[in-house]
């Protein structure tokens, strides 16, 4: 007569990952719709302002480099 091994089967790492992920997502305090829209508008505004500033700096550098190239070539 042999004894059967009734040790619990080790849990699959992928299954464990998804269970842990679900548990962590349940702990999150999600923003309200109004907060989400307001924060999205702020992100959009900062992105637009950053784009304009970077465009200005790039244009300035392009202009200065153009002057330097024309000045040394002529």
MIROPA-445130 format. One record per atom (N, C-alpha, C): residue number from 1; residue in three letters; atom name; x negated, y negated, z negated. Coordinates in steps of 0.05 Angstrom, whole numbers, plus 32768, in hexadecimal, padded with zeros to 4 digits. Layout:
<lonus>
{pos=NUM, code=ALA, site=CA, c1=X, c2=Y, c3=Z} $
...
</lonus>
This chain:
<lonus>
{pos=1, code=UNK, site=N, c1=7FEF, c2=8017, c3=8000} $
{pos=1, code=UNK, site=CA, c1=8000, c2=8000, c3=8000} $
{pos=1, code=UNK, site=C, c1=7FEE, c2=7FE7, c3=8000} $
{pos=2, code=UNK, site=N, c1=7FF3, c2=7FD5, c3=8013} $
{pos=2, code=UNK, site=CA, c1=7FE3, c2=7FBC, c3=8014} $
{pos=2, code=UNK, site=C, c1=7FF4, c2=7FA4, c3=800C} $
{pos=3, code=UNK, site=N, c1=7FE7, c2=7F91, c3=8001} $
{pos=3, code=UNK, site=CA, c1=7FF5, c2=7F79, c3=7FF9} $
{pos=3, code=UNK, site=C, c1=7FF5, c2=7F66, c3=8011} $
{pos=4, code=UNK, site=N, c1=800B, c2=7F59, c3=8015} $
{pos=4, code=UNK, site=CA, c1=800C, c2=7F45, c3=802A} $
{pos=4, code=UNK, site=C, c1=8003, c2=7F2A, c3=801E} $
{pos=5, code=UNK, site=N, c1=7FF5, c2=7F1B, c3=802E} $
{pos=5, code=UNK, site=CA, c1=7FEC, c2=7F01, c3=8025} $
{pos=5, code=UNK, site=C, c1=8002, c2=7EED, c3=8029} $
{pos=6, code=UNK, site=N, c1=800C, c2=7EE2, c3=8013} $
{pos=6, code=UNK, site=CA, c1=8023, c2=7ECF, c3=8014} $
{pos=6, code=UNK, site=C, c1=801A, c2=7EB3, c3=8010} $
{pos=7, code=UNK, site=N, c1=8000, c2=7EAE, c3=8015} $
{pos=7, code=UNK, site=CA, c1=7FF6, c2=7E92, c3=8011} $
{pos=7, code=UNK, site=C, c1=8004, c2=7E80, c3=8026} $
{pos=8, code=UNK, site=N, c1=800A, c2=7E68, c3=801E} $
{pos=8, code=UNK, site=CA, c1=8017, c2=7E56, c3=8031} $
{pos=8, code=UNK, site=C, c1=8004, c2=7E4F, c3=8049} $
{pos=9, code=UNK, site=N, c1=8011, c2=7E4E, c3=8060} $
{pos=9, code=UNK, site=CA, c1=8002, c2=7E48, c3=8078} $
{pos=9, code=UNK, site=C, c1=7FF9, c2=7E2B, c3=8078} $
{pos=10, code=UNK, site=N, c1=7FE0, c2=7E26, c3=807E} $
{pos=10, code=UNK, site=CA, c1=7FD6, c2=7E0A, c3=807E} $
{pos=10, code=UNK, site=C, c1=7FE6, c2=7DFA, c3=8093} $
{pos=11, code=UNK, site=N, c1=7FEC, c2=7DE1, c3=808C} $
{pos=11, code=UNK, site=CA, c1=7FFC, c2=7DD0, c3=809D} $
{pos=11, code=UNK, site=C, c1=7FEC, c2=7DC6, c3=80B5} $
{pos=12, code=UNK, site=N, c1=7FF8, c2=7DC6, c3=80CB} $
{pos=12, code=UNK, site=CA, c1=7FEB, c2=7DBC, c3=80E3} $
{pos=12, code=UNK, site=C, c1=7FE3, c2=7D9F, c3=80E0} $
{pos=13, code=UNK, site=N, c1=7FCB, c2=7D98, c3=80E8} $
{pos=13, code=UNK, site=CA, c1=7FC1, c2=7D7C, c3=80E5} $
{pos=13, code=UNK, site=C, c1=7FD2, c2=7D68, c3=80F4} $
{pos=14, code=UNK, site=N, c1=7FDC, c2=7D6F, c3=810B} $
{pos=14, code=UNK, site=CA, c1=7FEC, c2=7D5C, c3=811B} $
{pos=14, code=UNK, site=C, c1=8007, c2=7D58, c3=810D} $
{pos=15, code=UNK, site=N, c1=8013, c2=7D6D, c3=8103} $
{pos=15, code=UNK, site=CA, c1=802D, c2=7D6B, c3=80F5} $
{pos=15, code=UNK, site=C, c1=8029, c2=7D5A, c3=80DC} $
{pos=16, code=UNK, site=N, c1=8013, c2=7D5E, c3=80CD} $
{pos=16, code=UNK, site=CA, c1=800D, c2=7D4F, c3=80B5} $
{pos=16, code=UNK, site=C, c1=8009, c2=7D31, c3=80BC} $
{pos=17, code=UNK, site=N, c1=7FFC, c2=7D2B, c3=80D3} $
{pos=17, code=UNK, site=CA, c1=7FF7, c2=7D10, c3=80DB} $
{pos=17, code=UNK, site=C, c1=8012, c2=7D02, c3=80E0} $
{pos=18, code=UNK, site=N, c1=8024, c2=7D0F, c3=80EE} $
{pos=18, code=UNK, site=CA, c1=803E, c2=7D02, c3=80F4} $
{pos=18, code=UNK, site=C, c1=804F, c2=7CFF, c3=80DB} $
{pos=19, code=UNK, site=N, c1=804E, c2=7D12, c3=80C9} $
{pos=19, code=UNK, site=CA, c1=805C, c2=7D0F, c3=80AF} $
{pos=19, code=UNK, site=C, c1=8052, c2=7CF7, c3=809F} $
{pos=20, code=UNK, site=N, c1=8037, c2=7CF5, c3=809E} $
{pos=20, code=UNK, site=CA, c1=802B, c2=7CDE, c3=808F} $
{pos=20, code=UNK, site=C, c1=8032, c2=7CC4, c3=809D} $
{pos=21, code=UNK, site=N, c1=8031, c2=7CC4, c3=80B7} $
{pos=21, code=UNK, site=CA, c1=8038, c2=7CAB, c3=80C6} $
{pos=21, code=UNK, site=C, c1=8054, c2=7CA3, c3=80C1} $
{pos=22, code=UNK, site=N, c1=8067, c2=7CB6, c3=80C1} $
{pos=22, code=UNK, site=CA, c1=8083, c2=7CAF, c3=80BB} $
{pos=22, code=UNK, site=C, c1=8086, c2=7CA5, c3=809F} $
{pos=23, code=UNK, site=N, c1=8078, c2=7CB0, c3=808C} $
{pos=23, code=UNK, site=CA, c1=807A, c2=7CA7, c3=8070} $
{pos=23, code=UNK, site=C, c1=806F, c2=7C8B, c3=806E} $
{pos=24, code=UNK, site=N, c1=805A, c2=7C84, c3=807B} $
{pos=24, code=UNK, site=CA, c1=804F, c2=7C69, c3=807A} $
{pos=24, code=UNK, site=C, c1=8061, c2=7C55, c3=8087} $
{pos=25, code=UNK, site=N, c1=806D, c2=7C5C, c3=809E} $
{pos=25, code=UNK, site=CA, c1=807F, c2=7C4A, c3=80AC} $
{pos=25, code=UNK, site=C, c1=8098, c2=7C44, c3=809A} $
{pos=26, code=UNK, site=N, c1=80A0, c2=7C57, c3=808A} $
{pos=26, code=UNK, site=CA, c1=80B7, c2=7C53, c3=8079} $
{pos=26, code=UNK, site=C, c1=80B1, c2=7C3F, c3=8063} $
{pos=27, code=UNK, site=N, c1=8097, c2=7C3B, c3=805C} $
{pos=27, code=UNK, site=CA, c1=808F, c2=7C28, c3=8047} $
{pos=27, code=UNK, site=C, c1=808D, c2=7C0C, c3=8052} $
{pos=28, code=UNK, site=N, c1=808D, c2=7C08, c3=806C} $
{pos=28, code=UNK, site=CA, c1=8089, c2=7BED, c3=8078} $
{pos=28, code=UNK, site=C, c1=80A2, c2=7BDC, c3=8072} $
{pos=29, code=UNK, site=N, c1=809C, c2=7BC3, c3=806C} $
{pos=29, code=UNK, site=CA, c1=80B1, c2=7BAF, c3=8069} $
{pos=29, code=UNK, site=C, c1=80B3, c2=7BA0, c3=8084} $
{pos=30, code=UNK, site=N, c1=80C7, c2=7BA7, c3=8093} $
{pos=30, code=UNK, site=CA, c1=80C9, c2=7B9C, c3=80AE} $
{pos=30, code=UNK, site=C, c1=80D5, c2=7B80, c3=80AD} $
{pos=31, code=UNK, site=N, c1=80CD, c2=7B6D, c3=80BF} $
{pos=31, code=UNK, site=CA, c1=80D8, c2=7B52, c3=80BF} $
{pos=31, code=UNK, site=C, c1=80F4, c2=7B52, c3=80C9} $
{pos=32, code=UNK, site=N, c1=8103, c2=7B3D, c3=80C1} $
{pos=32, code=UNK, site=CA, c1=811E, c2=7B3A, c3=80CC} $
{pos=32, code=UNK, site=C, c1=811C, c2=7B32, c3=80E9} $
{pos=33, code=UNK, site=N, c1=8133, c2=7B32, c3=80F7} $
{pos=33, code=UNK, site=CA, c1=8133, c2=7B2A, c3=8113} $
{pos=33, code=UNK, site=C, c1=812A, c2=7B0D, c3=8116} $
{pos=34, code=UNK, site=N, c1=8133, c2=7AFC, c3=8104} $
{pos=34, code=UNK, site=CA, c1=812B, c2=7ADF, c3=8106} $
{pos=34, code=UNK, site=C, c1=810D, c2=7ADC, c3=8101} $
{pos=35, code=UNK, site=N, c1=8102, c2=7AEA, c3=80EE} $
{pos=35, code=UNK, site=CA, c1=80E6, c2=7AE8, c3=80E8} $
{pos=35, code=UNK, site=C, c1=80D6, c2=7AF3, c3=8101} $
{pos=36, code=UNK, site=N, c1=80DF, c2=7B08, c3=810C} $
{pos=36, code=UNK, site=CA, c1=80D1, c2=7B13, c3=8123} $
{pos=36, code=UNK, site=C, c1=80D1, c2=7B00, c3=813B} $
{pos=37, code=UNK, site=N, c1=80E8, c2=7AF3, c3=8140} $
{pos=37, code=UNK, site=CA, c1=80EA, c2=7AE0, c3=8156} $
{pos=37, code=UNK, site=C, c1=80D8, c2=7AC8, c3=8150} $
{pos=38, code=UNK, site=N, c1=80D9, c2=7ABE, c3=8137} $
{pos=38, code=UNK, site=CA, c1=80C9, c2=7AA6, c3=8130} $
{pos=38, code=UNK, site=C, c1=80AB, c2=7AAC, c3=8133} $
{pos=39, code=UNK, site=N, c1=80A2, c2=7AC3, c3=8129} $
{pos=39, code=UNK, site=CA, c1=8086, c2=7ACB, c3=812B} $
{pos=39, code=UNK, site=C, c1=807E, c2=7AD0, c3=8148} $
{pos=40, code=UNK, site=N, c1=808F, c2=7ADB, c3=8158} $
{pos=40, code=UNK, site=CA, c1=8089, c2=7ADF, c3=8174} $
{pos=40, code=UNK, site=C, c1=8086, c2=7AC5, c3=8182} $
{pos=41, code=UNK, site=N, c1=8097, c2=7AB1, c3=817B} $
{pos=41, code=UNK, site=CA, c1=8095, c2=7A96, c3=8187} $
{pos=41, code=UNK, site=C, c1=807A, c2=7A89, c3=8180} $
{pos=42, code=UNK, site=N, c1=8072, c2=7A8D, c3=8167} $
{pos=42, code=UNK, site=CA, c1=8058, c2=7A82, c3=815E} $
{pos=42, code=UNK, site=C, c1=8041, c2=7A8E, c3=816D} $
{pos=43, code=UNK, site=N, c1=8042, c2=7AA9, c3=8171} $
{pos=43, code=UNK, site=CA, c1=802D, c2=7AB7, c3=817F} $
{pos=43, code=UNK, site=C, c1=802C, c2=7AAD, c3=819C} $
{pos=44, code=UNK, site=N, c1=8044, c2=7AAA, c3=81A9} $
{pos=44, code=UNK, site=CA, c1=8045, c2=7AA0, c3=81C4} $
{pos=44, code=UNK, site=C, c1=8039, c2=7A84, c3=81C6} $
{pos=45, code=UNK, site=N, c1=8040, c2=7A72, c3=81B4} $
{pos=45, code=UNK, site=CA, c1=8037, c2=7A57, c3=81B4} $
{pos=45, code=UNK, site=C, c1=8018, c2=7A56, c3=81B1} $
{pos=46, code=UNK, site=N, c1=800E, c2=7A65, c3=819E} $
{pos=46, code=UNK, site=CA, c1=7FF1, c2=7A66, c3=819A} $
{pos=46, code=UNK, site=C, c1=7FE3, c2=7A71, c3=81B3} $
{pos=47, code=UNK, site=N, c1=7FEE, c2=7A84, c3=81C0} $
{pos=47, code=UNK, site=CA, c1=7FE3, c2=7A90, c3=81D8} $
{pos=47, code=UNK, site=C, c1=7FE2, c2=7A7B, c3=81EF} $
{pos=48, code=UNK, site=N, c1=7FF8, c2=7A6C, c3=81F2} $
{pos=48, code=UNK, site=CA, c1=7FF9, c2=7A57, c3=8207} $
{pos=48, code=UNK, site=C, c1=7FE4, c2=7A41, c3=8201} $
{pos=49, code=UNK, site=N, c1=7FE3, c2=7A38, c3=81E8} $
{pos=49, code=UNK, site=CA, c1=7FD0, c2=7A23, c3=81E1} $
{pos=49, code=UNK, site=C, c1=7FB3, c2=7A2D, c3=81E5} $
{pos=50, code=UNK, site=N, c1=7FAD, c2=7A46, c3=81DD} $
{pos=50, code=UNK, site=CA, c1=7F93, c2=7A51, c3=81E1} $
{pos=50, code=UNK, site=C, c1=7F8C, c2=7A53, c3=81FF} $
{pos=51, code=UNK, site=N, c1=7F9F, c2=7A5A, c3=820F} $
{pos=51, code=UNK, site=CA, c1=7F9B, c2=7A5C, c3=822C} $
{pos=51, code=UNK, site=C, c1=7F94, c2=7A41, c3=8237} $
{pos=52, code=UNK, site=N, c1=7FA2, c2=7A2D, c3=822F} $
{pos=52, code=UNK, site=CA, c1=7F9D, c2=7A12, c3=823A} $
{pos=52, code=UNK, site=C, c1=7F81, c2=7A08, c3=8231} $
{pos=53, code=UNK, site=N, c1=7F7A, c2=7A0C, c3=8217} $
{pos=53, code=UNK, site=CA, c1=7F60, c2=7A04, c3=820D} $
{pos=53, code=UNK, site=C, c1=7F4A, c2=7A12, c3=821C} $
{pos=54, code=UNK, site=N, c1=7F4C, c2=7A2C, c3=821F} $
{pos=54, code=UNK, site=CA, c1=7F37, c2=7A3C, c3=822D} $
{pos=54, code=UNK, site=C, c1=7F35, c2=7A34, c3=824A} $
{pos=55, code=UNK, site=N, c1=7F4B, c2=7A2E, c3=8257} $
{pos=55, code=UNK, site=CA, c1=7F4B, c2=7A25, c3=8272} $
{pos=55, code=UNK, site=C, c1=7F3C, c2=7A0A, c3=8274} $
{pos=56, code=UNK, site=N, c1=7F41, c2=79F8, c3=8261} $
{pos=56, code=UNK, site=CA, c1=7F34, c2=79DE, c3=8261} $
{pos=56, code=UNK, site=C, c1=7F16, c2=79E1, c3=825D} $
{pos=57, code=UNK, site=N, c1=7F0D, c2=79F2, c3=824A} $
{pos=57, code=UNK, site=CA, c1=7EF1, c2=79F6, c3=8245} $
{pos=57, code=UNK, site=C, c1=7EE4, c2=7A03, c3=825D} $
{pos=58, code=UNK, site=N, c1=7EF1, c2=7A16, c3=8269} $
{pos=58, code=UNK, site=CA, c1=7EE6, c2=7A24, c3=8281} $
{pos=58, code=UNK, site=C, c1=7EE3, c2=7A10, c3=8298} $
{pos=59, code=UNK, site=N, c1=7EF7, c2=79FF, c3=829C} $
{pos=59, code=UNK, site=CA, c1=7EF6, c2=79EB, c3=82B2} $
{pos=59, code=UNK, site=C, c1=7EDF, c2=79D8, c3=82AD} $
{pos=60, code=UNK, site=N, c1=7EDC, c2=79CF, c3=8294} $
{pos=60, code=UNK, site=CA, c1=7EC6, c2=79BD, c3=828D} $
{pos=60, code=UNK, site=C, c1=7EAB, c2=79C9, c3=8293} $
{pos=61, code=UNK, site=N, c1=7EA7, c2=79E2, c3=828A} $
{pos=61, code=UNK, site=CA, c1=7E8E, c2=79EF, c3=8290} $
{pos=61, code=UNK, site=C, c1=7E89, c2=79F3, c3=82AE} $
{pos=62, code=UNK, site=N, c1=7E9E, c2=79FA, c3=82BD} $
{pos=62, code=UNK, site=CA, c1=7E9C, c2=79FD, c3=82DA} $
{pos=62, code=UNK, site=C, c1=7E94, c2=79E3, c3=82E7} $
{pos=63, code=UNK, site=N, c1=7EA0, c2=79CD, c3=82DD} $
{pos=63, code=UNK, site=CA, c1=7E99, c2=79B3, c3=82E8} $
{pos=63, code=UNK, site=C, c1=7E7C, c2=79AB, c3=82E3} $
{pos=64, code=UNK, site=N, c1=7E73, c2=79B0, c3=82CA} $
{pos=64, code=UNK, site=CA, c1=7E57, c2=79A9, c3=82C2} $
{pos=64, code=UNK, site=C, c1=7E44, c2=79BB, c3=82D2} $
{pos=65, code=UNK, site=N, c1=7E49, c2=79D5, c3=82D4} $
{pos=65, code=UNK, site=CA, c1=7E38, c2=79E7, c3=82E3} $
{pos=65, code=UNK, site=C, c1=7E37, c2=79DE, c3=8301} $
{pos=66, code=UNK, site=N, c1=7E4E, c2=79D6, c3=830C} $
{pos=66, code=UNK, site=CA, c1=7E4F, c2=79CD, c3=8327} $
{pos=66, code=UNK, site=C, c1=7E3E, c2=79B4, c3=832B} $
{pos=67, code=UNK, site=N, c1=7E3F, c2=79A2, c3=8318} $
{pos=67, code=UNK, site=CA, c1=7E2E, c2=798A, c3=831A} $
{pos=67, code=UNK, site=C, c1=7E10, c2=7991, c3=8319} $
{pos=68, code=UNK, site=N, c1=7E09, c2=79A3, c3=8307} $
{pos=68, code=UNK, site=CA, c1=7DED, c2=79AC, c3=8305} $
{pos=68, code=UNK, site=C, c1=7DE4, c2=79B9, c3=831F} $
{pos=69, code=UNK, site=N, c1=7DF5, c2=79CA, c3=832A} $
{pos=69, code=UNK, site=CA, c1=7DED, c2=79D8, c3=8343} $
{pos=69, code=UNK, site=C, c1=7DEA, c2=79C4, c3=835A} $
{pos=70, code=UNK, site=N, c1=7DFD, c2=79B2, c3=835D} $
{pos=70, code=UNK, site=CA, c1=7DFB, c2=799D, c3=8372} $
{pos=70, code=UNK, site=C, c1=7DE4, c2=798A, c3=836E} $
{pos=71, code=UNK, site=N, c1=7DDE, c2=7984, c3=8355} $
{pos=71, code=UNK, site=CA, c1=7DC9, c2=7972, c3=834E} $
{pos=71, code=UNK, site=C, c1=7DAE, c2=797D, c3=8354} $
{pos=72, code=UNK, site=N, c1=7DA9, c2=7997, c3=8350} $
{pos=72, code=UNK, site=CA, c1=7D8F, c2=79A3, c3=8355} $
{pos=72, code=UNK, site=C, c1=7D8C, c2=79AB, c3=8372} $
{pos=73, code=UNK, site=N, c1=7DA2, c2=79B0, c3=8380} $
{pos=73, code=UNK, site=CA, c1=7DA0, c2=79B9, c3=839C} $
{pos=73, code=UNK, site=C, c1=7D9A, c2=79A1, c3=83AF} $
{pos=74, code=UNK, site=N, c1=7DA2, c2=7989, c3=83A8} $
{pos=74, code=UNK, site=CA, c1=7DA0, c2=7973, c3=83BA} $
{pos=74, code=UNK, site=C, c1=7D88, c2=7963, c3=83B6} $
</lonus>
